[in-house]
Amino acid sequence: MVLCASNAYEKRYYLNPEFESLPESVKQELQIMCVLYTEDVGGILMVVYDENGNLELKVDHEENDFFFDEIGSVLKIKELQKTKRELFESLEMFYRVFYLGEDMTV
């Protein structure tokens, strides 16, 4: 399931309407993160949940896009995974509780 995406080709940001209930600050942080990524390296960045509720950052680009920075993309994804770890963990917990129905009480 796609949480959000940014597309450098269309200059658009998308937030899945199913996640409108997220706090405004979280939605803004996701938008800033995604748009800055695509402005920096190009292509398309999608933040998606896998079937187990884990967040994944998926990158795509047009085949003839010679301006897409593949090395920069890999480095930027690693940086985001490190600097946004807390945000991603919170979003994973949110998804597991509200969409997968997991009980998070210990």
TADAGI-V444050 format. One record per backbone hydrogen bond with DSSP energy under -0.5 kcal/mol. NH is the residue of the N-H (numbers start at 0). CO is the residue of the C=O. If there is no record, write none. Layout:
nh->(NH,NH)
co->(CO,CO)
//
This chain:
nh->(2,3,4,5,6,7,7,10,11,13,15,18,19,21,25,26,27,28,29,30,31,32,33,34,35,36,37,38,39,40,41,41,43,44,45,46,47,47,48,49,52,55,57,57,59,64,65,67,68,69,72,73,74,75,76,77,78,79,80,81,82,83,84,87,88,89,90,91,92,93,94,95,96,97,98,99,101,103)
co->(46,46,13,44,11,5,42,6,6,4,2,15,16,18,22,22,23,24,25,26,27,28,29,30,31,32,33,34,35,36,36,37,59,5,57,3,45,55,0,53,49,47,45,55,43,61,63,64,40,67,68,69,70,71,72,73,74,75,76,77,78,79,81,83,84,85,86,87,88,89,90,91,92,93,94,94,95,101)
//
